[in-house]
Amino acid sequence: MCFRPTSAAKPIECPNCKKKIPVVGGVKQKKCPHCGTELTNEKA
């Protein structure tokens, strides 16, 4: 059996460029690394 770790989260989608930003170690990015859009209001 394969279990997903409890700390795994869905990636955030940038509202501007629509690229997926992974949540690593439970830490969410504050800005999109691709276009620089603020991601503070985005839900995972």
C-alpha positions, -999 to +999 in steps of 0.1 A: +000+000+000+011+035-006+000+063+018+003+100+011+020+118+040-003+140+061+020+170+054+013+167+016-008+196+002-022+205-031-002+229-052-014+265-054-024+278-088-012+313-096-042+335-106-021+355-130+000+329-150-020+298-140+011+278-132+011+254-103+033+262-073+040+233-051+037+235-013+070+221+001+071+210+037+038+227+045+053+261+035+033+282+010+051+306-013+042+343-008+050+353-044+048+333-076+083+323-087+073+326-123+056+360-126+060+376-091+022+378-083+013+380-046-001+347-034-011+356+001-048+354-005-048+321-025-061+289-010-044+256-015 
